[in-house]
Amino acid sequence: MYSMLDRPRRTNLMSEGFIYMGEEEHKITVINLSINGILAQLNTDREDIDIKYVFNQLLVSTIIDLYLPEMRLVGEVEVVRADMEEGHILLALEFKNIAFDIDKELNKRKVYRKYMPDPGKIFLNGRYYNFTSVNVSVDGLMICLSEVIVVEVGTISRFEFKRLELKGEVKVIWVDLISDGRTLIGLQYVHLEKNALKKIPRFSQQ
C-alpha cells in the first residue's frame, strides 16, 4: 500500500514520539524512516479518533508538529497520506522544517519550542522596537532585534505578536548581544490578553 514511499530507501525501526494535530497531542510509533520523512502509526484508545477525524483535521492544515525524543528530532511535517491498515491509522509524514541535530539541552527542556520566524513588536527603554521571533513555546518566546539593545534581565514589558494573535506582558529572562549588531532576547509570558496558544504543542516529557 505504501510502495510509493519506498524511495528513497526507508529504514525499519520502532521509536515512540508525538504529533500535534487538531490542537491535541497524540502518541505515535515510527514504523520506518527515510531522509524525506517517516511512516507512523497513530496510537490512541479514544473512539472519536478515527480516520474520519484525521481527514477532518487535514482539511484545516496538512502541516503538523512532530517530536521524536529518542531520535532527537523535532519540527514540522506534512501529512501526505493517511490510511487504515489492520485496524491501525497509518500516517505518511514528509519533513518540512525539521532539526535533526538538536542541542544537548533538548531532553532537559520542559516544553517544545516551535521555530516560527515572524514579526512583532516590544516596548523597551521607552519605545517600541520591531523584532523577528526565533522560536515560540507555551511558556514564552525568543526574539531577535536588528540592533544592539541594552535591557536588564527581569524587565517586564508589553509585546505584540500577530502570527499567534498574542498581546500582553512578558518578562526578560536573558539577553545576548550578537557580534553582527543584533540582540537576542528570551522572554517569558507574564500576562496574555488573549489565550491563543492552542497552535503550539507542549510536548512535555515531565
PAFIRO-530810 format. One record per residue: x, y, z of N, C-alpha, C, O in turn. Coordinates in pm, whole numbers, padded with zeros to 5 digits, always signed. Atoms other than C-alpha are relative to their C-alpha. Layout:
<nodes>
XYZXYZXYZXYZ
...
</nodes>
This chain:
<nodes>
+00082-00121+00000+00000+00000+00000+00086+00126+00000+00050+00228-00058
-00087-00117-00009+00289+00232+00077+00125-00017-00085+00231+00037-00052
-00116+00028+00085+00518+00114-00203+00058+00127-00059+00178+00132-00087
-00049-00124+00058+00542+00469-00340+00093+00073+00096+00164+00165+00055
-00082-00068-00099+00716+00570-00017+00133-00071+00023+00209-00034+00112
-00121+00078-00020+00998+00318-00055+00123+00063-00064+00232+00007-00056
-00114-00072+00057+01218+00567-00240-00005+00144+00047-00108+00210+00031
-00124+00072-00026+01447+00691-00110-00016-00111+00103-00120-00124+00167
+00004+00118-00085+01532+00381+00093-00044+00036+00142+00002+00134+00199
+00053-00023-00133+01347+00358+00424+00055-00106+00095+00068-00223+00058
-00054+00089-00101+01489+00203+00741-00109-00034+00101-00173+00055+00157
+00100+00043-00097+01260-00003+00962+00050+00021+00142+00167-00007+00172
-00035-00019-00139+01259+00086+01330-00129+00018+00078-00236+00039+00021
+00114-00024-00088+01028+00119+01628+00043+00105+00103+00121+00076+00193
-00033-00108-00090+01052+00451+01806-00128+00076+00034-00212+00099-00053
+00120-00071-00043+00791+00637+02008+00019+00151-00016+00131+00201-00011
-00006-00145+00013+00705+01003+01958-00138+00061+00011-00233-00004+00056
+00124-00073-00011+00433+01263+01939-00023+00085-00125+00071+00129-00190
+00038-00100+00100+00244+01470+01683-00102+00092+00064-00167+00057+00163
+00099-00096-00047+00028+01778+01736-00095+00026-00115-00059+00088-00215
+00099-00009+00107-00290+01765+01530-00136+00025+00062-00173-00038+00161
+00130-00032-00055-00633+01914+01587+00007+00063+00137-00081+00042+00221
-00023-00067-00127-00496+02122+01876+00010-00099+00116-00024-00068+00230
-00019+00104-00101-00418+01796+02060+00131-00073-00028+00175-00084-00143
-00118+00083+00013-00106+01591+02125-00041-00147-00011-00127-00193+00063
+00031+00141+00021-00114+01232+02001+00130-00080-00001+00231-00036-00056
-00116+00088+00002+00130+00946+02060+00005-00076-00132-00097-00115-00188
-00020+00077+00123+00277+00773+01756+00113-00100+00019+00197-00086+00108
-00113+00092+00011+00504+00480+01679+00055+00012-00140-00018-00004-00238
-00064-00010+00131+00753+00530+01397+00025-00140-00053+00091-00221+00012
-00017+00131+00062+00742+00230+01164+00126-00005-00085+00204-00099-00077
-00125-00010+00075+01011+00338+00920+00034+00145-00028-00049+00234-00013
-00057-00134+00013+01226+00637+00839+00082+00011-00126+00152-00084-00163
-00088-00029+00113+01389+00793+00532+00048+00142+00014+00012+00211+00110
-00049-00137-00007+01568+01118+00459-00111+00100-00029-00097+00219+00000
+00111-00089+00035+01236+01259+00337-00113+00001+00101-00190+00097+00106
+00110+00004-00093+01002+01152+00613-00011-00131+00074+00083-00211+00075
+00022+00121-00078+00853+00877+00827-00138-00057-00030-00228+00014-00078
+00131+00064-00002+00569+00629+00827-00029-00030+00146+00049-00099+00212
+00029+00013-00142+00399+00636+01166-00139-00056+00023-00230-00038-00058
+00129+00052-00043+00117+00459+01343-00054+00089+00110+00016+00116+00207
+00063-00083-00102-00124+00676+01542-00051-00090+00112-00129-00182+00088
+00038+00082-00114-00169+00531+01891-00105+00071+00085-00076+00176+00144
+00105-00061-00082-00497+00608+02065-00105-00104+00036-00132-00197-00041
+00109+00086-00045-00771+00435+02263-00134+00072-00009-00238+00015+00025
+00123-00078+00007-01026+00709+02202-00084-00041-00121-00033-00054-00232
+00089+00043+00106-01327+00605+01998-00027+00112-00102-00059+00085-00217
+00029-00111+00091-01369+00954+01850+00116+00032-00094+00100+00113-00186
-00115-00024+00089-01023+00947+01689+00010-00117-00097+00060-00225-00062
-00004+00100+00105-01057+00752+01366+00051+00066-00128+00096+00180-00125
-00052-00055+00125-00962+00802+01002-00079+00123-00043-00023+00213-00106
+00082-00117+00031-01252+01046+00961+00048+00122+00078+00052+00233+00025
-00054-00107-00082-01113+01253+01248+00127+00057-00064+00145+00179-00072
-00125-00043+00063-00773+01263+01076-00028+00084-00124+00030+00191-00142
+00032-00073+00123-00921+01371+00742-00059+00137+00030-00028+00234-00040
+00059-00129-00037-01124+01646+00910+00106+00099+00046+00098+00218+00015
-00109-00088-00045-00810+01784+01074+00088+00045-00116+00139+00157-00117
-00084-00033+00115-00621+01774+00745-00066+00102-00091+00001+00169-00169
+00069-00105+00076-00889+01994+00589+00039+00138+00052+00037+00235-00023
-00044-00127-00061-00770+02266+00830+00144+00028-00040+00176+00139-00084
-00141-00014+00038-00399+02208+00767+00064-00137-00008+00040-00223+00077
-00074+00126+00013-00178+01924+00644+00136+00009+00069+00206-00092+00079
-00126-00019-00072+00122+02069+00833-00024-00016+00149-00108+00052+00207
+00013+00025-00143+00160+01936+01188+00138-00002+00064+00240-00005-00005
-00127+00004-00074+00427+01933+01459+00034-00144+00038-00053-00225+00067
-00051+00134-00031+00642+01626+01526+00110+00010+00104+00192+00102+00101
-00105+00005-00101+00859+01534+01824+00037-00146+00024-00046-00224+00070
-00052+00133-00023+01072+01219+01840+00118+00010+00097+00232+00025+00053
-00106-00023-00099+01271+01243+02167+00117-00097-00010+00231-00055+00008
-00109+00097+00006+01472+00920+02124+00094+00030-00116+00214+00006-00107
-00080-00030+00118+01590+01033+01780+00048+00144-00002+00117+00186-00095
-00039-00141-00011+01639+01395+01891-00039+00077-00126+00040+00151-00183
+00052-00060+00122+01424+01512+01603-00128+00075+00033-00216+00021+00100
+00114-00083-00035+01172+01794+01624-00027+00100-00111+00067+00146-00177
+00032-00100+00102+00986+02029+01388-00134-00025-00066-00225-00083-00006
+00126+00010+00073+00714+02038+01124+00007-00105-00110+00110-00122-00175
+00012+00098+00108+00597+01767+00887-00133+00022-00071-00224+00084-00016
+00126-00005+00073+00328+01742+00621-00057-00141-00013+00013-00234-00050
+00067+00129+00016+00075+01459+00623-00033-00016-00148-00122+00051-00200
+00020+00019+00144+00094+01335+00264-00091-00119-00030-00138-00136-00142
+00091+00111+00020-00112+01022+00317-00047-00052+00136+00031-00057+00231
+00056+00061-00121-00341+00871+00582-00088-00116-00043-00166-00104-00137
+00075+00119+00040-00492+00523+00568-00015-00094+00119+00051-00077+00222
+00019+00103-00102-00615+00228+00774+00066-00129-00046+00056-00167-00163
-00061+00129+00031-00421-00097+00790-00006-00087+00125+00051-00053+00228
+00018+00094-00111-00515-00390+01015-00052+00069+00125-00007+00041+00237
+00063-00068-00113-00724-00161+01233+00077+00116+00057+00033+00176+00155
-00082-00110-00049-00450+00100+01280+00003+00113-00102-00001+00089-00223
-00013-00116+00087-00425+00452+01141+00147+00022-00030+00228+00039+00062
-00137-00025+00042-00104+00499+00941+00009+00136-00066-00076+00174-00147
-00022-00133+00054+00032+00841+00856+00136+00006-00068+00238-00027-00007
-00126-00026+00070+00296+00916+00593+00032+00147+00018-00044+00234-00027
-00036-00137-00036+00476+01229+00713+00127+00042-00072+00230-00025-00063
-00115-00052+00074+00710+01434+00496+00063+00117+00076-00007+00210+00116
-00069-00105-00073+00974+01651+00664-00011+00135-00073+00008+00142-00194
+00010-00134+00057+00923+02025+00610+00095+00098+00068+00167+00172+00001
-00085-00093-00076+01103+02215+00882+00048-00074+00124-00004-00056+00234
-00042+00094-00103+01295+01963+01089+00144+00027+00042+00230+00056-00042
-00136-00008-00053+01600+01989+01314+00042-00141+00042-00021-00201+00128
-00049+00134-00031+01798+01663+01326+00105+00001+00110+00114-00092+00189
-00110-00006-00096+02094+01775+01536-00034+00102+00107+00018+00214+00107
+00046-00091-00104+01926+01930+01838+00108+00014+00106+00184-00079+00131
-00101-00021-00103+02142+02084+02111-00023-00094+00118-00132-00150+00134
+00002+00099-00107+02218+01875+02418-00104+00026+00107-00131-00060+00191
+00100-00034-00099+01955+02056+02623-00140-00044-00040-00234-00024+00037
+00133+00033+00050+01665+01919+02414-00083-00077+00100-00195-00038+00131
+00079+00085-00088+01557+01647+02653-00011+00055+00142-00079-00005+00226
+00012-00065-00130+01600+01881+02953-00104+00111-00003-00144+00161+00102
+00097-00107+00011+01355+02137+02820-00135-00046+00052-00174-00162+00035
+00131+00034-00055+01018+02148+02990-00106-00009-00108-00197-00091-00099
+00101-00001+00106+00823+02224+02673+00068+00017-00136+00184+00056-00146
-00045-00008+00139+00860+02219+02296+00012+00144-00048-00072+00228-00015
-00017-00132+00061+00992+02523+02112-00021-00011-00151+00048-00087-00218
+00035+00006+00141+00841+02581+01769+00073+00111-00076+00060+00229-00043
-00069-00098+00084+01058+02751+01506-00105+00080-00076-00183+00023-00153
+00103-00083+00059+00848+03045+01391+00054+00142-00023+00031+00230+00061
-00056-00133+00028+01028+03345+01229-00106+00096-00055-00135+00095-00175
+00103-00094+00041+00762+03617+01220+00018+00132+00075+00078+00134+00183
-00021-00131-00061+00748+03991+01300-00091+00026+00121-00199-00033+00134
+00077-00046-00115+00627+04151+01621+00061+00128+00051+00152+00183-00011
-00059-00120-00059+00697+04449+01842-00004-00008+00152-00092-00072+00210
-00014+00005-00144+00806+04502+02202+00040+00138+00051+00115+00210-00015
-00028-00132-00060+00823+04809+02430+00117-00014+00096+00107-00081+00198
-00121+00004-00083+01172+04857+02576+00062+00139+00006+00066+00211-00093
-00071-00128-00018+01352+05160+02717-00079+00119-00053-00022+00211-00112
+00082-00115+00035+01061+05392+02649-00048+00008-00143-00105+00110-00183
+00045-00001+00139+00990+05296+02287-00026-00141-00050+00020-00239+00009
+00027+00131+00061+00863+05015+02066+00110-00036-00100+00155+00049-00177
-00096+00053+00095+01111+04801+01874-00067-00113-00079-00144-00192-00024
+00046+00112+00081+01029+04569+01586+00095-00118+00023+00216-00100+00033
-00084+00119-00016+01151+04213+01632-00045-00109-00095-00154-00104-00152
+00034+00123+00071+01159+03882+01449+00011-00114+00099+00115-00131+00163
-00005+00112-00093+01069+03578+01654+00095-00108-00055+00109-00124-00176
-00086+00113+00036+01312+03285+01654-00076-00130+00025-00087-00215-00064
+00085+00113-00031+01101+03027+01832-00102+00040+00105-00086+00141+00175
+00111-00030-00089+00782+03016+02036-00040-00126+00074-00039-00235+00017
+00050+00113-00077+00657+02791+02314-00122+00044+00080-00163+00160+00073
+00115-00035-00082+00362+02777+02552+00042+00081+00123-00043+00133+00195
-00050-00076-00114+00585+02944+02815+00055+00137-00037+00056+00229+00045
-00061-00127+00040+00746+03223+02614+00051-00006-00142+00011-00092-00220
-00055-00002+00135+00942+03313+02304+00140+00061-00001+00179+00134+00090
-00130-00060+00023+01287+03401+02176-00014+00096-00118-00070+00060-00221
+00012-00098+00106+01313+03717+01968+00137+00054-00038+00233+00044+00038
-00124-00060+00048+01581+03889+01761-00028+00142-00045-00118+00166-00126
+00008-00139+00042+01621+04266+01727+00118+00032-00090+00227-00021-00070
-00102-00027+00101+01821+04410+01438+00105+00099+00046+00192+00138-00032
-00098-00094-00054+02019+04644+01664+00037-00040+00142-00027-00126+00203
-00044+00028-00137+02202+04640+01995-00091+00073+00099-00107+00195+00092
+00089-00057-00100+01962+04694+02285+00051-00042+00138+00072-00161+00163
-00040+00028-00137+02071+04720+02647-00126+00000+00087-00191+00103+00103
+00119+00013-00084+01793+04592+02873+00031-00094+00116+00101-00193+00098
-00029+00078-00119+01801+04450+03225-00084-00127+00004-00203-00126-00030
+00073+00124-00025+01707+04090+03296-00101+00024+00111-00068+00086+00213
+00105-00022-00098+01380+04087+03487-00097+00110-00039-00200+00127+00025
+00088-00108+00047+01229+04379+03296-00134-00057-00049-00137-00156-00122
+00133+00036+00046+00853+04350+03242-00038+00096-00112-00028+00218-00096
+00027-00085+00115+00743+04477+02902-00125-00047-00074-00168-00162-00059
+00113+00036+00084+00447+04483+02664+00050-00045-00138+00154+00000-00185
-00039+00048+00132+00459+04300+02331-00124-00037-00080-00233-00052-00026
+00104+00047+00091+00251+04204+02028+00062-00096-00101+00171-00071-00152
-00047+00100+00095+00290+03900+01805-00121-00046-00081-00200-00128-00035
+00121+00020+00079+00034+03888+01522-00020-00143-00047-00134-00188-00060
+00012+00136+00054+00110+03536+01394-00091-00087+00088-00174-00162+00037
+00080+00079-00094-00044+03382+01708-00104+00085+00072-00169+00039+00166
+00095-00093-00061-00259+03683+01796+00029+00018+00149-00062+00022+00231
-00042-00017-00138-00060+03729+02115+00023+00147+00031+00081+00221-00048
-00021-00137-00046-00062+04054+02310-00005-00001+00153-00090-00068+00212
+00000-00003-00146+00024+04130+02671+00135+00038+00056+00206+00121-00001
-00125-00032-00068+00320+04139+02909+00092-00121+00004+00048-00235+00019
-00103+00104-00008+00643+03943+02906+00113+00046+00091+00130+00165+00117
-00115-00028-00086+00946+03921+03132+00128-00039-00072+00137-00147-00130
-00130+00027+00061+01303+03943+03002+00076-00100+00087+00108-00071+00203
-00068+00106-00075+01476+03619+03108+00150+00003-00024+00229-00021+00068
-00142-00011+00032+01807+03661+02928+00018+00088-00123-00074+00105-00202
-00034-00087+00113+01980+03892+02677+00136-00042-00053+00228-00067+00024
-00127+00039+00062+02255+03803+02430+00028+00093-00118-00047+00098-00214
-00040-00090+00109+02433+04060+02213+00085-00077-00100+00187-00136-00064
-00070+00073+00104+02545+03909+01883+00104+00091-00067+00084+00212-00077
-00110-00078+00056+02868+04019+01714-00038+00080-00124+00028+00178-00156
+00038-00072+00121+02686+04129+01397-00093+00119+00028-00150+00176-00065
+00078-00119-00034+02500+04403+01586-00147-00027+00031-00226+00067+00041
+00138+00035-00035+02178+04216+01668-00009-00040+00147+00093-00061+00213
+00024+00036-00139+02023+04131+02004-00102-00112+00007-00211-00102-00048
+00093+00109-00028+01865+03803+02109-00054+00015+00141+00022+00044+00234
+00063-00015-00131+01619+03813+02399-00094-00118+00025-00176-00152-00060
+00092+00105-00042+01447+03529+02582-00109+00060+00088-00079+00129+00185
+00113-00060-00069+01100+03622+02705-00092-00107+00058-00112-00213-00002
+00097+00088-00065+00855+03458+02943-00133+00074+00014-00136+00190+00053
+00131-00065-00011+00481+03528+02934-00031+00032+00147-00010-00051+00236
+00047-00041-00133+00354+03720+03237-00152+00009-00001-00219-00041+00089
+00145-00014+00014+00004+03809+03118-00033+00013-00148+00022+00097-00219
+00045-00006+00138-00166+03743+02785-00145+00046-00003-00230-00007+00070
+00135-00052+00009-00475+03940+02688-00093-00096-00071-00215-00087-00055
+00080+00099+00069-00593+03653+02472+00076-00131-00003+00193-00136-00042
-00066+00131-00002-00518+03285+02513-00006-00062-00139-00104-00127-00174
-00002+00049+00137-00417+03196+02158+00114-00099-00021+00172-00106-00129
-00113+00091+00007-00159+02928+02234-00040-00141-00040+00040-00234-00026
+00043+00133+00040-00364+02636+02104+00075-00051-00122+00072-00171-00150
-00074+00042+00118-00148+02632+01791+00139-00052+00034+00211-00098-00054
-00133+00041-00043+00162+02548+01996-00010-00120+00094-00076-00109+00198
+00003+00116-00090+00211+02199+02147+00094+00017+00119+00186+00098+00114
-00089-00002-00116+00369+02142+02487+00108-00105-00014+00225-00078+00015
-00094+00112+00015+00535+01804+02412+00090-00016+00121+00212-00031+00108
-00079+00010-00123+00645+01780+02772+00024-00146+00035-00067-00228+00023
-00032+00136-00043+00822+01467+02893-00012-00017+00150-00004-00128+00201
+00010+00008-00145+00779+01554+03261-00136-00054+00037-00166-00069+00155
</nodes>
